[in-house]
């Protein structure tokens, strides 16, 4: 019956609020005439009106026309009120003027309603009593609720539940009669929609119409409360309060993994979790002793804040905005208060100071960062990297463990093969072609990079490669790389499509975790000489690749046909290269500029995730080696440093058939592991050391004021050591 009791209370509160009722609220209906038999309560009825409509211009901070109305003696000495005679009172004359009259009060905002004017009139006619006290009674929201006496009603036989007395009393006051009882099919439909958000089936309606007794109705209530749809239906309004969303909420609105929190809310409601536990686990589940996975998942409540990851975002500003969002959301949901006003100044209406706001903020200020620079060499991108937790899934965990074991065995074979290849490196080097027989690759450092799909989502890495950031690429994309190079004897260019752990499936494509392919429909190069505005296209006469997918040969990337292109299915998870020869050798000076265009029109995000472009000199038909490796090979073995020896060994491994086969097997296992990787969810995690906390002057995080420590507002009950220990 716990669910039933909670449901009844929820419905009671809904009815209470819907009828405009609350503890200590005015009993008057929304009519202009206030019954003379009912006394006007100054602090319950009049003072809130004065505070809302008068104090902004005639209060402690501002006194327009030298008029102040926020204290008893100011109001009574102002001449605005003639005690006992509303008609003779200037205050009444001003508030009853039409909206277009310049003397109408309040000067800004909406006019008082007829009901509110009637309350003021009734108060003045009754003597304009303002109790001689400097203490305004506590707002009803901060007073412990008590059961009020049941009101008198015209028909005592009608109520069937204590709530019904309040409903009927309100109807009596408005001169209305209760509606007749609903028909069985209407009643059942309302019950279904209220409890599970779905209508009953025709068969269910027929069952109830055959037996619409109270006992049968109670059985239907129990049935619906135990259906999984109950939690799904009632989770919706809570998730709205928690600002739940599967995406960040800014710019391109990237997706984030937080669905486990949504499922936690549904389970908590279906399991009838006590509200105190429901509260503690969402606010501080990660801080509970030996916190369970479920308790940590619950902290997703505070990871649902909108997160700005767009270019130009200042990480600390973004972090502070999320902490402020948590304070405001906690206050809105659990205190029902607009605490956010106190971010910049003491609250004008509720009992909160700015200092108390930042004392509350201190509870949330020690969590790990949620947004930071994507990589140390980031150019202009912010990546969402907040703390997350893998979710247990025993079947998937076992499958992943088996794949990891196979991968570790292959890695041992790979290490053993490398040791074998490291022996006799000098003899192997002697078999390599002479320097004049090879093609030398000179990596080109990008001056600028542009992408029609996500211009601001890339990083330029130390090896001069460009890494596209984010796992949700646009459907089609065009890259434009500009570089300045001073080099003679260029005979061609090399494009490397590289892998990276941040790419789906490791890459080199961006569009699919399981099949990280790319389709390069067109590759073209233009040259700008001496800083002129004229771009000249450099003809590409042939193309070769490390691998080409059947039907997607690399030559299709330079055939000027937008329907064809170069792709690499099924060899995913490993780097690929393509070389493009030019008709005549090209000499470039310091003021010359090259522009490379890479068009990806296939769709489905089939674009290169990490690319590097090099100029080639030497023998265009020879084996391509890097300029750095050529320099190493030109020295005798005795002069090789450890790093140079490792570079030569890496080159030998790249050409070794056995090593290539092992690398392909590891890449295949990596693709499988990417499909079996655990689901994750965003959670709250405390950082190792607490941050210093301050009052932000006027709400600006850059203007630090008084230092503060964590504490709850004074209007709430004191926070004892026991409370601290429990949390």
N, C-alpha and C positions, 0 to 999 in steps of 0.2 A: 504493500500500500504506500510505500515511500514515494514512488513515482506519482501515484494518484494525489497524495497530499501536496507534493511540489507542484503538480500540474494545477490543482485547484488554487494554490496560492498565486501562481503565475497568472492565471486567468483573473483572479481577484484584483491583482495589481493592474492588469490591463483594463479591467472595467473601471477601477478606481480612477486611473489616469484619464481614461476615455470620457468619464463623466465630469472631469475637472475637479475631483475630490482629492484631498490630501489632509494629513493631520494639521490642525490649526488653520485650515484654509477658510476663505470667506464662504459663508453659506448662501450668498446671494446668487440668483440666477442671472443669465446674461440678458437683463432687461434694464430699461432706464430707471424704473421706479424701484427704490429700495424700501422694503416694508418698514414702516415706522416702529413696528413691534420688535424688530430685531436690532440689537445694539451693534454699533460699528466698533470693531476692535482696531485701535490705532496702529499697533505694531503688526497686526495681521493683515489689515486692509488698507490703511491710509499711508503709513510710512513707506511700504514698497512702491506705491504710486509716486510719492514725492521723490524718493531716491531715483527712480527710473526716469522721471520726466523733468525734474527740476534741478537736481544737484549738479549736473554737468556744467550748467551755466551759473548756478546760484548756490554753490557748495563751498567746501573748504579750499579748493584749488583755484576757483574762479568766482568772481562776484560781479556779473554783468549788471550795470546800472546801480552799483553799490548795494545790491540786494543779495542777502544770504538767507537761506531757508532750511539749512540742514540741522539746526538745533532749535530747541523750544523757544528760548528767549528771542532768537533772531526772527523767527517766524511771527511770534505774537507782537513783537515791537515794530514789525515792518509796515503795519497798516494794511497788509494784503488780506487779512482775515478779520471779519467782524464777528466775534464770538456770539453764536446764537442766531445769526441772520445771514444765511447764505446769499440771499438776493442783494444784500448791501456789501458783499465782500468783493474786493477787486480781483482776488484770485479766481473766483468763480466767473466774473465777467470776462477775464482774459481767456480762460480755458474753453468758454462757450462761444467765442468769436469764430466766424467762418475761417476756413483755411487760407483764403486769399487776403485776409486782413493782416497788415503788418504788426499789429499789437497782439495777434493770437499767440498763445503760449501752449505748449513749448514752442520755442522759435525754430527748432530743428526736430526732425523726426515726425512720427505720426501723432495726430491729435488724440486726446483721450476719447475713449468710447463713451457712448451714452451711459452705460452701466458704471464706468469709472467716475464720470462726472456726478452721477447720482450718489455714489459712495462719498465723494468729497462734500457734496451738499448736505448729506445726512450727518456727516461728522461735524460740519460747521454749525448746522442748526442745533445739534446736540451740545454745543458749547465749545467745539474745537479743542477737546481735551487732549493734552499731550502729557502723559505721565511724567512727573518730575524725577526722572532717572537718567543717568548718563549711559546706562548699559542697555543696549538694545537686546531683547531676548534672542537667544540662539535661533538661527534659522531651523525650520522644521527638519531639513535634511540632515542636520547634525545632532538631532535629539533622538535618543533611543525610542523606537516606536512602542506604543502601548495599545492594548486592545481598547478601542473606544466603546462607549455604551451603544447598544442598538437603538437607532432612532425610532420614534413613534411613527406608525404608518396607518393609513386609512383602512386597510384590509389585513389584519394580523394573520388571517388564514392563508394568504397568498404566499408568503415566503416559505421556502423549503430548506433554506440554508441561510446562515447569518449574513452572507453577502447580499442575499435577496432583500434584506431590510434596507440596506443602503441604496440599492437600485430603486426599490419602490418609493423610498423617501424622496429621492430626486425626481422621480416621475410625478409624485404628489405635488412637489413644489412647482413643477412646470405645468401642472394641470393635465397630465397625460395619463392614459390607461395602459397597463401592460398588454403586449401583443398576445393573441391567443396561442395556445400550445402548438408547436410545429407538428406536422404530420410525421409518421414514422420514417418515411423515406427521406424527408427533409432533415430530420434529426440525425439520422445515420450519416447522411452526406456531410452535414456540418461536423460531426464527430470525426469522420475519416479525414476531411480536409484540415481540421485543427490538429489532429495527432500525427498523421503521416503525410499530409499534403497531397494525397491521391484520392480520387473518388472511389466509392464502393462499386463492385461489379453488380450487374443485374441479379446474379444469383445471391449475392450477399444482401441486397436490398429485399429480395423476396423472402429470405430467411427471417429477416427482422420484422417485416410487415406481418408475417405469420405469428410472431410472438414479440410484440413491442413492450413487454413488461419491463419493470425496473430491474429485475434480476437479469433478464436477457441483455438489457442495456449495459449493466455493469460487466457482464461477461465480454461484451464487445469492447468495452474500455480496456479490460485486462488483455484481451487479444491484441489490440492495436499497440498497447504499451510495450508488448514483448516482440513486436515485429521490428526487423532491422531498419525499416523505413522511418520509425519514430526518431531515431538518432539522426538520420539523414535530414529529416524535415526540420528538426529543432536545432541542428548544427548550423543551418543557413543564417539565421539572425545573429548567432554568436560569431560566426566567421566574418560576417559583415562588420561587427564591432572590432574584431581582431584585425581588420583591413587585410584579410587573407587574399592572396592572388598568386598565381603560378608564374608571374613575371615581375620584373623589377619596378615597372611603373614610370620609367623615364625613357626618353629618346626612342631607340628601336625596341624597347620593352623586351629585352632578352629574357629567356626562360630561366627559372631557378627551381631547385628541387626542394619542395617543402610540403608535398602532398601527404607525407607521413603525419604531419601535424593535423591536417584536415581529418585524416582517418582516426587520429587520437581523439579528437573532439567527438566524433560520431560514436566511438566505442565508449567514451566516458559517459555520454548521455544514455546510451543503451544499457550500460552497466550500473546506472543510477549512482554514479560517483558522488559522494557528499560534496557540498559546495565548498567547504573549507579546503578539502583536498584538491578539488578542481582549481581553486584559486592558487594554492601554494605551488602546485606542480607547474603551472603555467608561468608564474612570476619567478620562481626560484628552484625549479625541479633539479637543475644541475648542481645546486648547492646542498641538496639533501645528502645525509650520510649514505655512502654506498648507493648512489643514485642508479636506478635501473634504466634500461634503454627507454622504456616508456616514459619515465619521469624526465629524461633528457629530451626526448622528442617533444614533450609538452612545452618546452621553452621556445618552440617555434612560434608561439604567440608573439614573442618579442623579436623574431626574425622576419616578420611579415611587413616591416616598415618599407615604404618605397625607397629605392636605392638608386642614386644617380651615378651612372657609370660612363656618362658621356665625356667627350674630350674637353679638356680644360677644367674638369672638376678638381677641386682642391681636396685631397684625401681627408685632412683633418676637419675641414668644413663639412664634408659628407658624413664623417663619423659622428660629429656633434649633432648634425641634423637628425640622424637616426636615434641618438640618445634622447634628444628632445622629443622626438616622436613617441618614444616609449613612455616618457613621463606623462605626456599629454594623453596618450591612449589609456594608460593605467588609471589616470584620474577620471577620464570620461567614463570608462567601463565600470570601475569599482567604486568611485566616489560620486559619480553622476555630476561632476563639476567641471566648469570651464577653467581649469587650472592654468591653461596656456596663457591666460591674460597676465599672470604673475611672472612670465618670462621676462617682461620688460619693465613692469612696475607693480607695486602692491595692488592686489585685486581690489577693484572699486566696490564690489558687491559681496563677494564671498570672503570668508575669514582666512585669507592666505597672503603672506608677504612674499616679496621677491626672494628674500633670503631662504624662506622655507621651500620655495620652488627649487632652488639649487641644492638645498640639503636633500631633497627627494631625488634630484637628478644624480646626486653622488652615489646612490645605490646602483645606478645603471652605468656609471662612467668607467668602470674598471674591466669591461669586457674586451675581448680581442677585436682587432680591426675588422670591419666588414668590406672595406674597399681600399685598394692600394694600387700603386703603379704595377702594371702587369709584369714587367721585367726590368732589370736594372738599366737596360739600354732603350727603354720605351721612348718613342718619339712623341706620341700625342694620344695615348689611350689609357683608359682606366678599366681595370678588370675586376669583376665581382669575385672576391676570394674569401668571403666570410667563413668562420669555422663551421664545419659540417661533421657528420658522424655516419659511418657505414651502418646499414641496417642488416641485422642477422637474417639469413635465409638458408637454413641447413642444406637443402638439396643443391642450391646454387653454390654454396660455400664448398661442398664436397667436390663438385665438378671443377671449380676453380682450383682447389688444392691439387687435384690430379693433373691439371694442365700446368700448374706451377712446377710440380715435380718433374714433368717431362721437359719443361723449359730449362730447369736447373741442370738436368742431365746433359742436354744439348750444349749449355754454356760450358760445362766441364770439357766436353769434346772440343768446343771452340778454343778454349784456353790451351788444351793439349796441342791442337793443330798449330796455334800461334807459336808455341814454344818450338815446335818442329821447324816452322818457317823462319824463326829467328836465327837458327843455326845455318851458317854458310851464306850469310847475306852478301858478303863480298863477292863470292863466286856467282851468286845470282845477278848481282849488279853488273858483272862483266858480260852477261848475256844480253843486256838491254841494248836497244839501238843507240847509235851515236846521237849527240844532241841535235846535229843538223838533220837527222832523220825523223825527229819527233815534232809534234805540234805543242806549243807552249801556251798554257791557259793563264791569262792575267785577269784576276777577279776585278770587276768594276764596282767602285763604291757609289751607291746611289746618292745623287744630290737631292732629288725629290722623288716621291712615290705617290701616285694617285690611283684611286680605285673608284669606279663609278658606283660600286655597290656599298662600300663602307670606307670612305676616304680616311677617316680618323681612327681606324682600327687595325694598326699595323705596328711592327717593331723592326728596326734595322739592327741586326746582330753584328758582333765583332768581325765575323767572317765575310761581311758585306752582303749577306743574304737578307731577304725581306720575309718576315713571318707575319701572316695574316692572323689577327687575334679574333677569338670568338668561334663558337661551334655552330652558329646558325647563319651560314653565308647566304647572300642574295641568290636568287634563282639563276641569273646570268651576271657576268661581271667583265669589265675591261680594266686591265692594269696598264699604267703608263709609268715607265722608269726613265728618269733623266739623269745623265751622268756626264761629267767632263773628264776627258782622258787625253794625255799627251803620249802617243805611242806610234811608232812607225812599223810598216810591214804587216798590218793586220790582214789576215787572209780569211777570217771567219769569226763566228761567235758561238759560244757554248751556253746553253740554258740548262741549269741543274734544277730538277724538281726534287726537293729534299724532304726527309721525314722529320717529325718533331713530336715529342710526347704530348704536346697540347693539342695536336690535330686529331680529329676523329679517326680512330683506328691507327693513329700514328702517322697518317697521311700516305702519300704526298697530296692526295686530294682533300677537299674540305666538306663534301656534301653528304657523306654517309659513313656512319660508324663501322658498319660491316663491309662496305665496299667503297673505300676512300679513293675513288678514281677521279681523274680530271679529263677534260676534253679541251685541248687547245686548238680552237678553230682557225686562228690566224696569228702568225708571228711576223711582225714587220719592224723595220729599223729606218729611222730618218736621221739625217745629219744637218746640223746648223753650223755654218762656217763663220768664224771670226765675230761672233755675237750678232750676226745679221738676223733679220726676221724670216728669211727664206729657209724652208725645210726641204731637203732633197732626200728622196727615198733611195736607200741602198738596195740594189737588186740581190736577192738570194737565189743561188743557182742550184743548190742541192742540199739535202738534209740527211743526217744519219742519227740513229738513236740506240741507246743501250737495249731497248725493247720497245716494240710497238704491238698494240692490240690488233687482232685480226680485224681487218676492215677499217682500221684507224691508224694507218701508217704515218710516220712522222712527216713524210713528204706532203701530206694533205694540209699541214700547217702553213705551207707557203704556196698553195695553188690558187689563192684568191677566190676560193669557193667557200662561202660561209656555211655550207651544209656539211663540209668534211672537216676532219681534224685529227690530231694525235691524241691517243689514249693508251693506258697501260694495264687494263684488265687482263689477267687476274693477278698480276704481280704487285699487290698492294703492300704497304708497310715497309717498303724499301726504296732507296733513292733511285732516280732515273736521270739520264742526261740526253741531250740532243745537240748536235753540232750543225751549224748552218754556214755553208761556204759562200763567199762573194766572188763576183766575176773578176775584179781587179784588186790588187793589194791597195790598202787604204792607209794613208798617213794622216795622223791627227795631231794638232798642236794644242797648247794650253787653253786657247780661247775657243776651241771647237767643242761642240756638244752633240751627244747622241741621245736619241729618244727611242725607247723600245716599247712597242705596243703588243699586248697579249690579250686576245679576245677569247672569251669563254661564252659561247652562245648556246651550248647544248641544253642547259636547264638543269634543275635539280641541284644547284650549287656545285656542279662539277667543275671546280676551278682549282688551280694550284695553291696549296696552303703555305708553302715556303719555297722561294725561288732565289737563285743566284745566277748572275749573268757575267760571263767572262769574254774578253777579246782573245783571239787565237793568232799567234804568230808562228813562223817556222814552216814545216812541211804540212800542207793542208791534208795530205793523205796519210800522214803518220799518226802514230799513237799519241793521244793527248795526255800531257802531264802538266802539272802546275809549274809556274815559274819558280816557286820556292823549292820544289822537289828537284828541278833541273840544277839549281845551284848546289844542292846537297850532293847530287850524283857526280858533280864535277870535281868533288874533293876526294882525296884518298881516304880509305876506311879509318886510318889512324886519327884523322881529324874530325870524325863524326862525334857530335855530342850525343848524350843519351836521348834527347828529344829528336835529333835528326835520325838516329838509328831507329827510333820508334816510328818516325814518318816513313822510312823506307820499308820497315816491316809491315806497316799498314798498307802500303802500295802493293807489296807482294801478296798480302792476304786478299786484297781486292781483285787480284788476277788469278788466284788459286781456285781451281774448280771445286775441291773438297770444301774449302772455306765458304765459297759461294753457296753450295748446297746446304751447309749447316745454317748459314745466315737466312736462307729462304725458309728453312724449317722453323727457325726461331720466329721469323716474321709471321708465318702462318699461325703459330701458337699465340703470338701477340694479338692477332686479329681475333682468334677465338676467345682469348682472355678479355678482350674489350667487350665481347658480347655477353660474357659471364661475370663482368665486374659487378660488385655489390651496389644496390641502390643506396643513395645517401640522402640525408635530410639536413637542413640548416638548424643549428642549435645555438644556445648561449654558452659561452665558455669564459670563465674569469681568467684574466692575464696574470702572470706571475707576480707582478708588483702593482700596487694601486697607483692610480694617477692622482695628481694634485687637483683639487676641485675649487672653483671660485664662483662667485656671483659674476655673471656677465652683464656689464653695464649696458642698459637699454637692449638687452638680449643679444648683443654682439659677442661672439666667442673670442674675438680678437681683443676685446676691452675687458681685461680681468679686474675685478674688484676684490671684495673681501673674500678671504679663504674660508671654506666651509667644509664640514664633515657630514656624513650621512645622518639624517634624522627625519622623523615624521612631523607633519604640521601640528602645531599646538592644539588646534581644534579637535584633533583626534585623541584617542586615549594614549597615555604615555607609552613609549617603547621601552620596555624593561629588558634586563639582561636575559630573562627567560625567552622573550620574543626573539632576541638576537640569536640565542642558542638554538631555538627551534628552526630558524630560517637558515 
